[in-house]
Amino acid sequence: MSSAKIYDLVIIGSGPGGHVAALYASRHKLSVCVIEKELTGGTCLNKGCIPTKALLQSASILSKIKNSKEFGIEVNDFKVDFSAVVSRKDIIVSRLRAGIEALLKANHIDLIKGAARLKAGGAVTVNGQDINARSIIIAVGSRPFGLPGIKMDEIDICSSDGVLNFKELPGSIAIVGGGVIGCEFASLFNSLGSKVFIVELMDRILPTQSREVSKKMELLLKKRGVDIYTSTKLGSVVKDGGVKLELAGGQTIAAQKALISVGRSPNTGELGLEETGVGLEKGKILVDKGLRTSVKNIYAIGDCVSGPLLAHKASYDGIVAVDNILGVPREADYSNIPNCVWTDPEVASVGLTEEEAKAKYPDARSVKFSYLASGKAAVIGKTEGFIKLIGDTSGKILGIEIFGEEACDLIGEGVLARDKGVSIKDLGRVVHGHPTLSEIYQGAAEAWC
């Protein structure tokens, strides 16, 4: 590869923001280079969305086996082969990684492995070579951060990265942080048979969801044997033939492993941003509504800028940034980005929660439709849950929340409805197949009118 070549676009990072932006740009006739210092696919594919969901799928299969008698089928002498569960996860990740690399190659996108640093004047240095670019997109993602005074060895005291490297199922695990990541891993390990503890500083788990959903999830997890400590500050975590957690109230938790899942930090520290004049605030790159940084030809997307830390948000950012590079003005709008929580049951939402809507719109109201009233939910034995539609007096959809089976897939219809300005009344007139879980939309909308 000649160092004299000037790419239309150089992208730093190959995660769901970077590689989606690269493919989109290439299909619009831009010459593109992607630089990746670790594994192709970024956090989502290698340390986040895909491996965790692969493990959760195994847990889902186990749950079906345990409850098969309800369907007239008795299964005896089954066992969990955790090494096989992990192996399946690794195979899925490996195949998808190879798939992304094949897509990049098929679209004539150069992939360079190495750590990138930005230079003034539109160049990126990698492996001692300058890569020249007319435009640059920074898509470096984020990493887990820990707590002061607690050292994560990624063996006994782990971040979400280390947990994915377990070779044996822990007999017990203490999870510090009851947000999305913490609750997903709690659901996973509880389903597989581990004793699970959750320690959460706030007054409820899943604090980004409505209080109703938080409470229902807490009650379900407790019913399944998970010990949950809310409004509880962690004092210390030490290794003691396993791990021992000292809580601020004087309580002690002993477990085999600990997971610290209290947030993530952007991976912006080693890019040389100070040499380019790109603005930063608390490690995040400052961008305008078009995702352009303070340097005209440099854009930033995904977890390293403001907004929700979600893979699909990063992909959306990537397309918005490329459109602006192509001269098609666009502004990023995160008001219709769905949230998905892969617990059992799943939780998904878009727009405002009921509390947020009523605080902003005094005339806002909501309507619920229970999974108990769904024929499909009864057939598959998943009647726990509901859909909630939140709207104003005109029927404009302010928010949607689903707690139940396949919520993360079902929320897509709600996202489309909000995006296209479909009212709750309009939604009630849409014919859904029967029996399907999607009929919950129609049932809730009809109840609204």
C-alpha positions as CSV (number, residue, x, y, z in Angstrom):
1,M,0.0,0.0,0.0
2,S,1.4,3.3,-1.0
3,S,1.8,6.0,1.7
4,A,1.0,8.6,-1.0
5,K,-2.5,7.3,-1.4
6,I,-5.2,9.7,-0.1
7,Y,-8.4,8.1,1.1
8,D,-11.7,9.9,0.9
9,L,-12.4,8.5,4.4
10,V,-10.3,6.9,7.2
11,I,-12.2,5.4,10.0
12,I,-10.6,4.6,13.4
13,G,-12.4,1.6,14.9
14,S,-14.3,-1.3,13.3
15,G,-17.2,-1.8,15.7
16,P,-20.9,-1.3,14.9
17,G,-20.2,2.4,14.2
18,G,-17.0,2.1,12.2
19,H,-17.7,-0.9,10.0
20,V,-21.3,0.2,9.2
21,A,-20.0,3.7,8.3
22,A,-17.3,2.1,6.1
23,L,-19.7,-0.1,4.2
24,Y,-22.2,2.8,3.7
25,A,-19.4,5.1,2.5
26,S,-18.0,2.6,0.1
27,R,-21.4,2.0,-1.4
28,H,-21.5,5.7,-2.1
29,K,-18.2,5.5,-4.0
30,L,-15.9,6.8,-1.4
31,S,-12.4,5.2,-1.0
32,V,-12.3,3.9,2.6
33,C,-9.7,2.6,5.0
34,V,-10.6,1.2,8.5
35,I,-7.9,1.0,11.2
36,E,-8.5,-1.4,14.1
37,K,-6.0,-2.0,16.9
38,E,-7.8,-5.0,18.4
39,L,-10.4,-7.5,17.0
40,T,-12.5,-6.6,14.0
41,G,-16.1,-5.9,15.1
42,G,-15.2,-3.9,18.2
43,T,-16.7,-4.3,21.7
44,C,-20.2,-5.2,20.5
45,L,-19.1,-8.3,18.6
46,N,-16.2,-9.4,20.7
47,K,-17.0,-8.3,24.3
48,G,-20.5,-7.1,24.4
49,C,-23.8,-7.6,22.5
50,I,-23.1,-10.8,20.6
51,P,-21.2,-12.9,23.1
52,T,-23.6,-12.0,26.0
53,K,-26.7,-12.8,23.8
54,A,-25.2,-16.1,22.7
55,L,-24.8,-17.1,26.4
56,L,-28.3,-15.8,27.2
57,Q,-29.7,-17.9,24.4
58,S,-28.2,-21.0,26.0
59,A,-29.8,-20.0,29.3
60,S,-33.1,-19.6,27.4
61,I,-32.9,-23.1,26.1
62,L,-32.2,-24.4,29.6
63,S,-35.3,-22.5,30.9
64,K,-37.4,-24.2,28.2
65,I,-36.1,-27.6,29.2
66,K,-36.8,-26.9,32.9
67,N,-40.4,-25.9,32.1
68,S,-41.1,-28.5,29.4
69,K,-43.4,-30.5,31.7
70,E,-45.8,-27.6,31.4
71,F,-46.1,-28.5,27.7
72,G,-46.6,-32.2,28.3
73,I,-42.9,-33.2,27.7
74,E,-40.8,-34.6,30.5
75,V,-37.0,-34.2,30.1
76,N,-34.8,-36.1,32.6
77,D,-31.0,-36.3,33.2
78,F,-30.1,-33.1,31.4
79,K,-27.0,-31.1,32.4
80,V,-25.3,-27.8,31.6
81,D,-22.0,-28.2,29.9
82,F,-20.7,-24.7,30.5
83,S,-17.5,-25.3,28.4
84,A,-19.8,-26.2,25.4
85,V,-21.9,-23.1,26.1
86,V,-18.7,-20.9,26.0
87,S,-17.4,-22.7,22.9
88,R,-20.7,-22.0,21.0
89,K,-20.4,-18.4,22.0
90,D,-16.8,-18.2,20.7
91,I,-17.7,-19.9,17.4
92,I,-20.5,-17.4,16.8
93,V,-18.2,-14.5,17.5
94,S,-15.5,-15.8,15.3
95,R,-17.8,-16.5,12.3
96,L,-19.4,-13.0,12.6
97,R,-15.9,-11.4,12.8
98,A,-14.8,-13.2,9.7
99,G,-18.1,-12.1,8.1
100,I,-17.3,-8.4,8.7
101,E,-13.8,-8.8,7.4
102,A,-15.2,-10.5,4.2
103,L,-17.7,-7.7,3.8
104,L,-15.0,-5.0,4.1
105,K,-12.9,-6.8,1.5
106,A,-15.8,-7.4,-0.9
107,N,-16.5,-3.6,-0.8
108,H,-12.8,-2.8,-1.5
109,I,-12.3,-1.3,2.0
110,D,-8.7,-1.5,3.3
111,L,-8.4,-2.9,6.8
112,I,-5.2,-2.1,8.7
113,K,-4.5,-3.6,12.1
114,G,-2.7,-1.3,14.5
115,A,-3.0,1.6,17.0
116,A,-3.9,4.9,15.3
117,R,-2.8,8.3,16.2
118,L,-4.1,11.5,14.7
119,K,-1.9,14.2,13.2
120,A,-2.6,17.7,12.2
121,G,-3.4,18.2,8.6
122,G,-5.7,15.2,8.0
123,A,-3.3,12.3,8.5
124,V,-3.4,9.2,10.7
125,T,-0.3,7.4,11.8
126,V,-0.4,3.6,12.2
127,N,2.4,1.1,12.4
128,G,4.9,3.9,11.6
129,Q,3.1,4.9,8.4
130,D,1.1,8.0,7.6
131,I,-2.4,7.3,6.2
132,N,-3.7,10.4,4.4
133,A,-7.4,11.2,4.5
134,R,-9.8,13.9,3.2
135,S,-12.2,13.0,6.1
136,I,-11.8,11.0,9.3
137,I,-14.3,9.3,11.6
138,I,-13.3,8.4,15.1
139,A,-15.2,5.3,16.2
140,V,-13.1,4.0,19.0
141,G,-15.9,2.9,21.4
142,S,-15.6,2.5,25.1
143,R,-14.3,0.2,27.9
144,P,-15.6,-0.8,31.3
145,F,-14.4,1.4,34.2
146,G,-13.9,0.3,37.7
147,L,-14.3,1.7,41.2
148,P,-11.6,3.6,43.2
149,G,-9.6,1.2,45.4
150,I,-10.9,-2.0,43.7
151,K,-8.5,-3.8,41.5
152,M,-10.0,-5.9,38.8
153,D,-7.8,-8.9,38.0
154,E,-10.3,-10.2,35.4
155,I,-10.2,-13.6,37.1
156,D,-12.0,-13.3,40.4
157,I,-12.9,-9.6,40.3
158,C,-14.0,-8.9,36.8
159,S,-15.4,-6.3,34.4
160,S,-17.9,-7.4,31.8
161,D,-14.9,-8.3,29.6
162,G,-13.5,-10.7,32.1
163,V,-16.8,-12.4,32.8
164,L,-17.0,-13.5,29.2
165,N,-13.7,-15.4,29.6
166,F,-15.1,-17.7,32.3
167,K,-14.3,-21.3,31.5
168,E,-16.3,-22.7,34.4
169,L,-19.7,-21.7,35.7
170,P,-19.2,-20.0,39.1
171,G,-21.2,-21.3,42.0
172,S,-21.9,-17.8,43.0
173,I,-21.3,-14.3,41.7
174,A,-21.8,-10.8,43.2
175,I,-22.7,-8.1,40.7
176,V,-21.9,-4.5,41.6
177,G,-24.2,-2.4,39.5
178,G,-27.9,-3.2,38.8
179,G,-28.1,-1.4,35.4
180,V,-28.6,-3.1,32.1
181,I,-25.3,-5.0,32.0
182,G,-25.6,-6.1,35.6
183,C,-29.2,-7.3,35.2
184,E,-28.5,-9.2,32.0
185,F,-25.6,-11.1,33.7
186,A,-27.7,-11.6,36.8
187,S,-30.5,-13.2,34.6
188,L,-27.9,-15.3,32.8
189,F,-26.1,-16.7,35.8
190,N,-29.3,-17.2,37.8
191,S,-30.8,-19.2,34.9
192,L,-27.7,-21.4,34.6
193,G,-27.8,-22.2,38.3
194,S,-25.3,-19.8,40.0
195,K,-26.2,-18.0,43.2
196,V,-26.5,-14.3,42.3
197,F,-26.2,-11.1,44.4
198,I,-26.8,-7.6,43.0
199,V,-25.5,-4.5,44.8
200,E,-26.9,-1.2,43.5
201,L,-26.2,2.3,44.8
202,M,-29.5,3.8,43.5
203,D,-32.9,3.0,45.0
204,R,-33.8,0.6,42.2
205,I,-32.3,-1.7,39.5
206,L,-32.7,-0.7,35.8
207,P,-32.9,3.0,36.7
208,T,-33.1,4.0,33.0
209,Q,-36.5,2.2,32.7
210,S,-39.8,3.1,34.4
211,R,-40.2,2.5,38.1
212,E,-42.9,0.0,37.3
213,V,-40.6,-2.1,35.2
214,S,-37.7,-1.8,37.7
215,K,-40.0,-3.0,40.5
216,K,-41.4,-5.9,38.4
217,M,-37.9,-7.0,37.4
218,E,-36.7,-6.8,41.0
219,L,-39.6,-8.9,42.3
220,L,-39.1,-11.6,39.5
221,L,-35.3,-11.8,40.2
222,K,-35.9,-12.1,43.9
223,K,-38.5,-14.8,43.3
224,R,-35.9,-16.7,41.4
225,G,-33.4,-16.5,44.3
226,V,-31.4,-13.4,43.4
227,D,-30.4,-11.3,46.5
228,I,-30.8,-7.6,45.6
229,Y,-29.4,-4.8,47.7
230,T,-30.6,-1.4,46.5
231,S,-29.6,2.0,48.0
232,T,-26.5,0.3,49.1
233,K,-22.9,1.6,48.8
234,L,-20.0,-0.8,48.3
235,G,-17.2,-0.5,50.8
236,S,-14.6,-2.9,49.5
237,V,-14.1,-6.1,47.5
238,V,-11.2,-8.4,48.5
239,K,-10.1,-11.8,47.4
240,D,-10.6,-14.3,50.2
241,G,-10.9,-17.9,48.9
242,G,-13.2,-16.3,46.4
243,V,-14.4,-12.7,46.9
244,K,-15.8,-10.9,49.9
245,L,-17.8,-7.7,49.5
246,E,-18.1,-5.3,52.5
247,L,-21.2,-3.1,52.2
248,A,-21.5,0.3,53.8
249,G,-24.3,-0.9,56.1
250,G,-21.9,-3.5,57.6
251,Q,-23.3,-6.4,55.6
252,T,-21.0,-8.9,54.0
253,I,-21.4,-10.9,50.8
254,A,-19.2,-13.9,50.1
255,A,-19.1,-15.2,46.5
256,Q,-16.9,-17.1,44.1
257,K,-16.6,-14.3,41.6
258,A,-17.4,-10.6,41.5
259,L,-18.5,-8.5,38.5
260,I,-18.1,-4.7,38.6
261,S,-20.5,-3.2,36.1
262,V,-20.8,0.4,37.0
263,G,-20.3,2.2,33.6
264,R,-18.0,2.7,30.7
265,S,-15.3,5.2,29.6
266,P,-14.5,6.3,26.0
267,N,-11.3,5.0,24.4
268,T,-10.0,8.4,23.5
269,G,-6.8,8.6,25.6
270,E,-4.2,7.4,23.1
271,L,-5.4,9.0,19.8
272,G,-3.3,12.2,20.1
273,L,-6.3,14.4,20.0
274,E,-4.5,17.2,21.7
275,E,-2.3,17.5,18.6
276,T,-5.3,18.1,16.3
277,G,-7.3,20.6,18.3
278,V,-10.3,18.2,18.7
279,G,-12.3,19.2,21.8
280,L,-12.9,16.9,24.7
281,E,-15.0,16.9,27.8
282,K,-14.5,14.2,30.5
283,G,-12.9,12.0,27.9
284,K,-15.8,12.3,25.4
285,I,-15.3,14.0,22.0
286,L,-17.3,17.2,21.6
287,V,-19.3,17.2,18.3
288,D,-22.0,19.3,16.8
289,K,-25.4,18.0,15.7
290,G,-23.9,16.6,12.5
291,L,-21.2,14.7,14.6
292,R,-18.4,17.0,13.3
293,T,-15.7,17.8,15.8
294,S,-14.0,21.2,16.3
295,V,-11.8,20.2,13.4
296,K,-13.7,20.5,10.1
297,N,-12.8,17.2,8.5
298,I,-12.9,15.0,11.6
299,Y,-16.1,13.4,12.9
300,A,-16.7,11.2,15.9
301,I,-19.5,8.6,16.6
302,G,-20.7,6.0,19.0
303,D,-19.6,5.6,22.6
304,C,-16.9,8.2,22.4
305,V,-19.4,11.0,22.0
306,S,-22.6,11.9,23.9
307,G,-25.8,9.9,23.8
308,P,-26.7,6.4,24.7
309,L,-24.0,3.7,24.8
310,L,-25.7,1.4,22.3
311,A,-24.4,-0.5,19.3
312,H,-27.4,0.5,17.1
313,K,-26.9,4.2,18.1
314,A,-23.3,3.9,16.9
315,S,-24.4,2.5,13.6
316,Y,-26.9,5.3,13.2
317,D,-24.2,7.8,14.0
318,G,-21.9,6.3,11.4
319,I,-24.5,6.8,8.6
320,V,-25.3,10.4,9.8
321,A,-21.6,11.3,9.7
322,V,-21.0,9.8,6.3
323,D,-24.1,11.6,4.9
324,N,-22.6,14.9,6.1
325,I,-19.3,14.0,4.5
326,L,-21.1,13.3,1.3
327,G,-22.7,16.7,1.4
328,V,-26.1,15.5,2.5
329,P,-26.8,17.6,5.7
330,R,-28.2,15.6,8.6
331,E,-28.4,16.1,12.3
332,A,-28.3,13.2,14.9
333,D,-31.5,12.8,16.8
334,Y,-31.5,10.3,19.7
335,S,-35.1,10.8,20.7
336,N,-36.2,7.6,18.9
337,I,-33.4,5.2,19.7
338,P,-34.8,2.0,21.3
339,N,-33.4,0.7,24.6
340,C,-33.2,-3.1,24.8
341,V,-32.5,-5.2,28.0
342,W,-32.0,-8.9,27.4
343,T,-33.1,-10.2,30.7
344,D,-35.8,-12.9,31.1
345,P,-38.3,-11.4,30.5
346,E,-36.9,-8.9,28.1
347,V,-37.4,-5.1,28.5
348,A,-37.6,-2.7,25.6
349,S,-38.6,0.9,25.3
350,V,-38.5,4.0,23.1
351,G,-39.2,7.6,23.8
352,L,-40.3,8.8,27.2
353,T,-41.2,6.7,30.2
354,E,-44.6,7.4,31.8
355,E,-42.9,9.4,34.6
356,E,-40.9,11.5,32.1
357,A,-44.0,12.1,29.9
358,K,-46.2,13.2,32.7
359,A,-43.5,15.6,34.0
360,K,-43.2,17.2,30.6
361,Y,-46.8,16.9,29.4
362,P,-49.4,17.4,32.2
363,D,-52.1,15.9,29.9
364,A,-50.1,12.7,29.1
365,R,-51.8,9.4,29.8
366,S,-51.0,5.8,29.3
367,V,-52.7,2.5,28.5
368,K,-51.5,-1.0,29.1
369,F,-52.3,-4.4,27.5
370,S,-51.2,-7.5,29.4
371,Y,-49.5,-10.5,27.9
372,L,-52.1,-12.5,29.8
373,A,-54.6,-11.4,27.2
374,S,-52.4,-12.5,24.3
375,G,-53.3,-15.8,22.7
376,K,-49.7,-16.3,21.4
377,A,-48.3,-15.6,24.9
378,A,-50.6,-18.3,26.3
379,V,-49.6,-20.8,23.6
380,I,-45.9,-20.4,24.3
381,G,-46.3,-20.2,28.1
382,K,-45.0,-16.6,28.4
383,T,-47.8,-14.6,29.9
384,E,-45.7,-12.5,32.2
385,G,-45.6,-8.9,31.0
386,F,-47.3,-6.0,29.3
387,I,-47.0,-3.2,26.7
388,K,-47.6,0.4,27.8
389,L,-48.4,3.1,25.3
390,I,-47.9,6.7,26.5
391,G,-49.4,9.6,24.6
392,D,-50.8,13.1,24.7
393,T,-54.4,14.1,24.2
394,S,-54.0,14.0,20.5
395,G,-52.8,10.4,20.6
396,K,-49.3,11.3,19.6
397,I,-47.0,8.5,20.8
398,L,-44.7,9.9,23.5
399,G,-43.2,6.6,24.6
400,I,-43.6,2.8,24.5
401,E,-42.4,0.3,27.1
402,I,-42.6,-3.5,26.7
403,F,-41.9,-5.9,29.5
404,G,-42.2,-9.5,28.2
405,E,-41.2,-12.2,25.8
406,E,-39.5,-10.9,22.6
407,A,-39.8,-7.3,23.8
408,C,-36.5,-6.4,22.1
409,D,-37.8,-7.5,18.7
410,L,-41.3,-6.1,19.2
411,I,-40.1,-2.6,20.0
412,G,-39.1,-2.1,16.3
413,E,-42.8,-1.6,15.4
414,G,-43.0,1.2,18.0
415,V,-39.9,2.8,16.8
416,L,-41.2,2.9,13.2
417,A,-44.6,4.2,14.4
418,R,-43.0,7.1,16.3
419,D,-40.6,7.9,13.5
420,K,-43.4,8.1,10.9
421,G,-45.8,10.0,13.1
422,V,-48.3,7.2,13.5
423,S,-50.8,8.0,16.3
424,I,-52.0,5.5,18.8
425,K,-55.4,5.6,17.1
426,D,-53.7,4.8,13.8
427,L,-51.9,2.0,15.4
428,G,-55.1,0.5,16.6
429,R,-56.3,0.3,13.0
430,V,-53.2,-1.7,11.8
431,V,-54.2,-5.4,11.3
432,H,-51.7,-7.8,13.0
433,G,-51.4,-11.5,12.3
434,H,-53.1,-13.8,14.7
435,P,-51.9,-15.4,16.9
436,T,-48.8,-13.3,17.3
437,L,-47.2,-11.3,20.1
438,S,-47.3,-8.2,17.9
439,E,-51.1,-8.1,18.6
440,I,-50.3,-6.5,21.9
441,Y,-49.9,-3.2,20.0
442,Q,-53.3,-3.5,18.5
443,G,-54.9,-4.5,21.8
444,A,-53.3,-1.5,23.7
445,A,-54.1,1.0,20.9
446,E,-57.8,-0.2,20.8
447,A,-58.0,0.2,24.6
448,W,-56.8,3.8,24.2
449,C,-59.6,4.9,21.8
